[in-house]
């Protein structure tokens, strides 16, 4: 494939946009080379400025469950856009999508819409601190909750050490209230609680991680976190920005039968437009302004175009009983056939998969946390990524991201993907 026009556009973009991109992973820094520039997408496919076509395995990082430019979602956007794009005043649509979301997800009474997953997680933390009257939070190494200051914390020197800022601009004062834990290590979390008795406001985590590859919780890990929070009067926050309404109608809470106190959503709930949300039971949500003292606001929150796109998406998912089964079958088939090819080639690997999420790690070690993900052979991953790209398969341009399948992908698309994978493995 030729990428001449994309390369030219990237060169120009770097003159006016930091790094040439508006979100770092798009720059291909982890895999080398220049990013492709997309002109449009339809169904399972992306099309770039050089006329290349790709089968898309990121689905805009999750929200395009039914494929790009779904006709019903596009039609509803077109039907509503002539009415205006933003009011900063309540609309009936906001109540309609709130009612739909609450009906689909367990353990929530009310939901507030914001504009991104970052905003949702930031607001959830403020709400948890306000509810508990405590300041410290526990997050997990490798889990990403957006770029708010509280979340840009790297590991300290020990299991119960406060983190340090991992980005300039994040203050040490902010960092001291965030304690880093190891994903899937319940004893580590228990030790943190013991060292910080009556000080932990909340645990926040991706209940199925998607930002260190797809990493599943070990048996009893989430149950153990639930018990620790209950025993210590702390809140359990599930960041379901990626998994909410994707792995099941009710997200991981439904899929794994675990109750969270606060849940954050994004991506899917906007039908591909910029939307985030956070939700909880009444006793927690009623503390938000204007009903309560905890302040959170946003002029564009509840934007009518985003709301109609999200409502249409949720209705489509709620009315299609087979979509989650179909997606899981396709993802399992792809994972199994890739395993067979890797075994035949003799390449060390781990494939993690749940529902329509999966990731491939070039390592012999089980990948159950961020350190496991770091053990992967990055030179293999670079060959894999670019080999697949040359053959018309668009994968996440980082070894630390999950694949998100969409239901527009056909058996023929999966077969082409596996053919491309077999070709790519010959270069190893």
PLY file of the C-alpha trace (Angstrom):
ply
format ascii 1.0
element vertex 428
property float x
property float y
property float z
element edge 427
property int vertex1
property int vertex2
end_header
0.00 0.00 0.00
1.06 3.57 -0.66
0.84 6.24 2.05
2.24 9.27 0.21
-0.69 11.61 0.84
-0.98 10.57 4.50
2.73 11.25 5.01
2.38 14.71 3.49
-0.62 15.53 5.65
1.17 14.35 8.78
4.15 16.56 7.98
1.84 19.58 7.62
-0.16 18.69 10.72
2.96 18.71 12.87
3.44 22.39 12.06
0.11 23.33 13.66
-0.86 20.51 16.05
1.44 19.16 18.81
2.91 15.96 17.41
0.55 16.28 14.46
-2.31 14.60 16.33
-5.02 15.46 18.85
-4.57 12.25 20.86
-1.06 10.77 21.29
-1.65 7.11 20.34
-2.65 8.21 16.82
0.92 9.35 16.09
2.26 5.75 15.72
5.09 6.50 18.18
4.81 3.00 19.64
5.06 1.25 16.28
7.08 3.68 14.17
6.19 5.19 10.82
3.56 7.75 10.00
-0.16 7.49 10.75
-2.75 7.09 8.05
-5.24 9.91 7.51
-8.82 8.74 7.09
-11.38 10.29 4.72
-14.43 8.23 5.70
-15.65 4.97 7.20
-18.57 2.67 6.50
-19.57 -0.54 8.21
-16.43 -2.51 9.03
-14.13 -0.44 6.83
-11.89 2.61 6.93
-10.76 4.51 3.82
-7.65 6.72 3.78
-6.53 9.69 1.70
-4.37 7.46 -0.50
-7.34 5.34 -1.55
-6.52 2.38 0.72
-9.26 0.33 2.39
-8.86 -1.32 5.80
-10.85 -3.71 7.96
-11.17 -1.77 11.21
-10.44 -3.48 14.52
-10.54 -0.44 16.79
-14.08 0.82 16.03
-13.11 4.36 17.11
-11.78 2.77 20.33
-15.05 1.07 21.11
-18.24 2.97 20.29
-18.91 1.66 16.79
-20.39 -1.62 18.01
-22.68 -1.89 14.98
-20.15 -0.51 12.49
-19.34 2.93 11.14
-22.01 5.30 9.80
-24.91 3.11 10.88
-27.84 4.31 8.73
-30.34 4.70 11.58
-27.92 6.74 13.69
-26.91 8.91 10.72
-30.54 9.48 9.75
-31.48 10.56 13.28
-28.56 12.99 13.36
-29.62 14.44 10.00
-33.24 14.69 11.10
-32.30 16.66 14.21
-29.35 18.83 13.19
-31.48 21.48 11.48
-32.99 22.23 14.89
-29.63 23.52 16.13
-26.46 22.03 17.56
-26.32 23.41 21.11
-28.68 25.25 23.44
-27.28 25.12 26.96
-30.91 24.60 27.99
-32.69 21.32 28.94
-34.21 19.13 26.22
-36.54 16.14 26.39
-33.85 14.04 24.68
-31.69 14.22 27.81
-34.41 12.59 29.90
-35.14 9.99 27.23
-31.56 8.76 26.98
-31.15 8.90 30.77
-34.24 6.74 31.21
-32.97 4.28 28.59
-29.49 4.01 30.12
-30.87 3.49 33.63
-33.19 0.77 32.34
-30.30 -1.10 30.68
-27.62 -0.89 33.37
-27.94 -2.45 36.84
-27.45 -0.68 40.18
-28.03 2.87 38.99
-30.94 5.23 39.63
-29.68 8.41 38.00
-27.11 9.34 35.37
-25.47 12.63 34.43
-24.11 13.22 30.95
-20.83 14.99 30.30
-18.61 15.31 27.22
-15.88 12.67 27.54
-14.70 9.68 29.51
-12.05 11.85 31.15
-14.72 14.23 32.40
-16.87 11.35 33.61
-14.07 9.77 35.65
-12.91 13.10 37.03
-16.46 13.86 38.16
-16.91 10.38 39.66
-13.83 10.87 41.84
-15.09 14.26 43.05
-18.46 12.72 43.83
-16.86 9.84 45.77
-14.72 12.22 47.80
-17.70 14.44 48.54
-19.87 11.48 49.54
-17.29 9.88 51.85
-15.60 13.03 53.17
-12.22 11.43 52.35
-9.48 12.44 49.90
-7.38 9.43 48.94
-8.17 7.14 46.02
-6.71 3.85 44.82
-6.08 3.33 41.12
-4.33 0.49 39.32
-1.12 0.55 37.35
-2.02 0.23 33.67
-5.65 1.35 34.02
-6.36 4.59 32.19
-9.15 6.89 33.30
-8.45 9.89 31.12
-5.97 12.71 31.51
-7.28 14.43 34.66
-4.47 15.17 37.12
-5.52 12.54 39.67
-5.07 9.77 37.13
-1.67 10.67 35.66
0.23 8.97 38.43
3.07 6.46 38.05
4.20 3.75 40.43
5.90 4.55 43.70
8.71 2.47 45.13
6.57 -0.03 46.98
3.18 -1.59 47.34
1.76 1.15 49.54
3.84 4.11 48.36
2.15 7.21 47.08
2.53 7.71 43.38
4.51 10.42 41.66
3.29 12.62 38.81
3.88 10.92 35.48
3.30 14.12 33.51
4.73 17.59 34.01
1.96 19.88 35.16
0.58 17.41 37.71
1.41 18.63 41.21
2.91 16.55 43.98
-0.02 17.65 46.12
-2.42 15.99 43.71
-0.27 12.89 43.44
-0.15 12.33 47.19
-3.86 11.57 47.25
-3.59 8.82 44.62
-2.24 5.44 45.71
-1.20 2.99 43.04
-2.06 -0.70 43.26
-1.35 -3.77 41.12
-4.22 -5.04 39.00
-5.42 -8.53 39.94
-3.48 -8.44 43.24
-6.09 -8.37 46.00
-3.58 -8.68 48.85
-1.83 -5.54 47.59
-5.10 -3.60 47.81
-5.84 -4.99 51.27
-2.42 -3.81 52.44
-3.15 -0.31 51.16
-6.38 -0.18 53.14
-4.57 -1.33 56.29
-1.92 1.39 55.88
-4.52 4.08 55.17
-7.33 3.23 57.59
-10.43 5.41 57.21
-8.73 7.52 54.53
-9.70 5.84 51.24
-12.63 7.48 49.47
-12.77 5.07 46.55
-11.18 2.47 44.36
-11.40 3.23 40.64
-10.59 0.63 37.99
-11.47 -0.72 34.61
-13.27 -3.93 35.64
-12.06 -5.39 32.35
-8.94 -3.44 31.43
-8.59 -2.12 27.90
-5.57 0.16 28.23
-2.82 -2.40 28.83
-4.26 -4.69 26.24
-7.43 -6.55 27.11
-6.90 -7.90 30.64
-9.56 -9.86 32.46
-10.03 -9.75 36.23
-8.94 -12.93 38.00
-11.57 -15.04 39.70
-12.76 -13.31 42.90
-10.69 -10.14 42.26
-13.69 -7.86 41.70
-15.64 -9.63 44.44
-12.71 -9.02 46.78
-12.59 -5.33 45.92
-16.32 -5.08 46.57
-15.85 -6.64 50.01
-12.89 -4.40 50.88
-14.90 -1.31 49.98
-17.89 -2.48 52.01
-15.72 -3.26 55.03
-13.97 0.12 54.87
-16.92 2.39 53.97
-15.25 3.22 50.65
-16.85 3.38 47.19
-16.09 1.11 44.26
-15.98 2.94 40.93
-16.12 0.99 37.67
-14.71 2.84 34.70
-16.87 1.32 31.97
-16.04 3.96 29.37
-14.90 1.11 27.10
-16.92 -1.81 28.40
-20.26 -0.18 29.22
-23.01 -1.25 26.79
-20.31 -3.11 24.78
-19.65 -6.32 26.70
-23.32 -6.56 27.68
-26.32 -4.25 27.85
-25.44 -3.57 31.46
-21.68 -3.72 30.95
-19.35 -5.61 33.27
-21.73 -5.17 36.21
-24.22 -7.37 34.35
-21.71 -9.66 32.67
-19.83 -10.60 35.85
-22.61 -9.89 38.38
-20.61 -7.38 40.40
-22.13 -4.26 41.96
-20.29 -0.95 41.68
-21.19 2.22 43.59
-20.45 4.61 40.75
-20.09 3.72 37.07
-18.62 5.87 34.33
-19.59 5.59 30.68
-18.47 7.04 27.37
-17.98 6.22 23.70
-20.93 3.87 23.12
-23.42 6.08 24.96
-22.81 8.84 22.41
-23.15 6.66 19.33
-19.71 7.88 18.27
-20.16 11.53 19.23
-18.30 13.10 22.18
-20.25 11.97 25.25
-19.42 10.65 28.70
-21.59 9.92 31.71
-21.46 8.84 35.33
-24.20 7.11 37.28
-25.03 5.75 40.73
-27.85 5.16 43.19
-29.96 8.10 44.39
-28.20 8.43 47.74
-24.98 9.28 45.90
-26.26 11.14 42.84
-28.54 13.40 44.87
-25.44 15.08 46.29
-24.73 16.68 42.92
-25.55 20.33 42.28
-28.09 21.81 41.95
-29.73 19.28 44.29
-26.71 18.88 46.54
-23.41 20.60 47.40
-21.00 18.76 45.03
-20.47 20.92 41.97
-20.21 19.69 38.39
-21.33 21.51 35.26
-20.84 21.82 31.50
-22.38 23.99 28.78
-22.20 21.23 26.18
-23.36 18.44 28.49
-26.51 16.90 27.05
-25.77 18.29 23.60
-28.86 17.46 21.49
-26.98 15.94 18.54
-24.92 13.71 20.80
-28.03 12.74 22.76
-30.00 11.64 19.70
-27.03 9.64 18.42
-26.60 7.96 21.80
-30.30 7.28 22.29
-30.52 5.69 18.84
-27.48 3.51 19.58
-28.86 2.34 22.93
-32.26 1.57 21.39
-30.58 -0.47 18.64
-28.60 -2.46 21.21
-31.57 -2.93 23.52
-33.75 -4.20 20.68
-31.14 -6.56 19.19
-30.90 -9.58 21.44
-28.36 -11.31 19.19
-25.74 -8.57 18.82
-23.64 -9.52 21.86
-23.71 -13.21 20.97
-22.76 -12.44 17.38
-19.87 -10.21 18.44
-18.52 -12.77 20.90
-18.67 -15.57 18.33
-16.71 -13.51 15.81
-14.11 -12.48 18.38
-13.67 -16.01 19.70
-13.26 -17.35 16.16
-10.58 -14.76 15.38
-8.73 -15.40 18.66
-8.79 -19.20 18.20
-7.56 -19.13 14.61
-4.81 -16.65 15.47
-3.70 -18.96 18.29
-3.48 -21.87 15.86
-1.30 -19.86 13.45
0.98 -18.67 16.26
1.41 -22.18 17.62
2.24 -23.45 14.13
4.84 -20.69 13.72
6.30 -21.28 17.20
6.00 -17.65 18.26
5.51 -17.01 22.01
2.17 -15.35 22.63
-0.75 -14.68 24.92
-4.20 -13.82 23.60
-6.71 -12.35 26.04
-10.36 -12.17 25.00
-13.75 -11.41 26.49
-16.85 -10.58 24.49
-15.88 -8.33 21.57
-12.55 -7.25 23.12
-9.20 -9.00 22.66
-5.46 -8.39 22.53
-2.34 -10.23 21.38
0.85 -10.08 23.45
4.12 -11.58 22.18
5.25 -13.16 25.44
5.28 -16.56 27.12
4.10 -15.04 30.41
0.42 -14.76 31.32
-0.69 -11.15 30.92
-2.78 -10.37 34.00
-1.45 -6.90 34.83
0.61 -4.06 33.41
3.97 -5.68 34.16
2.82 -8.72 32.21
1.89 -6.51 29.27
5.31 -4.84 29.44
7.01 -8.23 29.03
5.82 -8.49 25.43
8.31 -8.41 22.52
7.79 -4.94 21.06
9.86 -5.63 17.93
7.50 -8.48 17.11
4.53 -6.20 17.71
5.88 -3.57 15.32
6.36 -6.18 12.57
2.88 -7.49 13.27
1.23 -4.06 13.19
2.85 -2.87 9.97
2.50 -6.23 8.25
-1.22 -6.23 8.94
-1.54 -2.57 7.91
0.11 -3.30 4.54
-2.45 -6.04 4.03
-5.44 -3.82 4.76
-6.00 -4.55 8.47
-6.12 -1.62 10.88
-5.15 -2.61 14.44
-4.50 -0.49 17.53
-1.09 1.18 16.96
0.11 0.18 20.42
0.74 -3.10 22.21
-1.14 -1.68 25.20
-4.56 -1.26 23.61
-7.49 -3.59 23.16
-9.08 -4.53 19.84
-12.77 -3.70 19.56
-14.71 -5.69 16.98
-17.87 -4.35 15.41
-20.80 -6.40 14.20
-20.42 -5.25 10.59
-17.32 -7.44 10.32
-18.20 -10.51 8.27
-16.83 -14.05 8.16
-15.13 -13.07 4.90
-13.47 -10.12 6.65
-12.21 -12.42 9.40
-10.85 -14.88 6.85
-9.01 -12.06 5.07
-7.63 -10.93 8.44
-6.33 -14.43 9.14
-4.79 -14.68 5.67
-3.03 -11.37 6.30
-1.89 -12.62 9.70
-0.39 -15.77 8.17
1.49 -13.65 5.61
2.72 -11.29 8.32
4.01 -14.14 10.49
6.36 -15.20 7.69
8.45 -12.09 8.42
9.06 -13.16 12.02
0 1
1 2
2 3
3 4
4 5
5 6
6 7
7 8
8 9
9 10
10 11
11 12
12 13
13 14
14 15
15 16
16 17
17 18
18 19
19 20
20 21
21 22
22 23
23 24
24 25
25 26
26 27
27 28
28 29
29 30
30 31
31 32
32 33
33 34
34 35
35 36
36 37
37 38
38 39
39 40
40 41
41 42
42 43
43 44
44 45
45 46
46 47
47 48
48 49
49 50
50 51
51 52
52 53
53 54
54 55
55 56
56 57
57 58
58 59
59 60
60 61
61 62
62 63
63 64
64 65
65 66
66 67
67 68
68 69
69 70
70 71
71 72
72 73
73 74
74 75
75 76
76 77
77 78
78 79
79 80
80 81
81 82
82 83
83 84
84 85
85 86
86 87
87 88
88 89
89 90
90 91
91 92
92 93
93 94
94 95
95 96
96 97
97 98
98 99
99 100
100 101
101 102
102 103
103 104
104 105
105 106
106 107
107 108
108 109
109 110
110 111
111 112
112 113
113 114
114 115
115 116
116 117
117 118
118 119
119 120
120 121
121 122
122 123
123 124
124 125
125 126
126 127
127 128
128 129
129 130
130 131
131 132
132 133
133 134
134 135
135 136
136 137
137 138
138 139
139 140
140 141
141 142
142 143
143 144
144 145
145 146
146 147
147 148
148 149
149 150
150 151
151 152
152 153
153 154
154 155
155 156
156 157
157 158
158 159
159 160
160 161
161 162
162 163
163 164
164 165
165 166
166 167
167 168
168 169
169 170
170 171
171 172
172 173
173 174
174 175
175 176
176 177
177 178
178 179
179 180
180 181
181 182
182 183
183 184
184 185
185 186
186 187
187 188
188 189
189 190
190 191
191 192
192 193
193 194
194 195
195 196
196 197
197 198
198 199
199 200
200 201
201 202
202 203
203 204
204 205
205 206
206 207
207 208
208 209
209 210
210 211
211 212
212 213
213 214
214 215
215 216
216 217
217 218
218 219
219 220
220 221
221 222
222 223
223 224
224 225
225 226
226 227
227 228
228 229
229 230
230 231
231 232
232 233
233 234
234 235
235 236
236 237
237 238
238 239
239 240
240 241
241 242
242 243
243 244
244 245
245 246
246 247
247 248
248 249
249 250
250 251
251 252
252 253
253 254
254 255
255 256
256 257
257 258
258 259
259 260
260 261
261 262
262 263
263 264
264 265
265 266
266 267
267 268
268 269
269 270
270 271
271 272
272 273
273 274
274 275
275 276
276 277
277 278
278 279
279 280
280 281
281 282
282 283
283 284
284 285
285 286
286 287
287 288
288 289
289 290
290 291
291 292
292 293
293 294
294 295
295 296
296 297
297 298
298 299
299 300
300 301
301 302
302 303
303 304
304 305
305 306
306 307
307 308
308 309
309 310
310 311
311 312
312 313
313 314
314 315
315 316
316 317
317 318
318 319
319 320
320 321
321 322
322 323
323 324
324 325
325 326
326 327
327 328
328 329
329 330
330 331
331 332
332 333
333 334
334 335
335 336
336 337
337 338
338 339
339 340
340 341
341 342
342 343
343 344
344 345
345 346
346 347
347 348
348 349
349 350
350 351
351 352
352 353
353 354
354 355
355 356
356 357
357 358
358 359
359 360
360 361
361 362
362 363
363 364
364 365
365 366
366 367
367 368
368 369
369 370
370 371
371 372
372 373
373 374
374 375
375 376
376 377
377 378
378 379
379 380
380 381
381 382
382 383
383 384
384 385
385 386
386 387
387 388
388 389
389 390
390 391
391 392
392 393
393 394
394 395
395 396
396 397
397 398
398 399
399 400
400 401
401 402
402 403
403 404
404 405
405 406
406 407
407 408
408 409
409 410
410 411
411 412
412 413
413 414
414 415
415 416
416 417
417 418
418 419
419 420
420 421
421 422
422 423
423 424
424 425
425 426
426 427
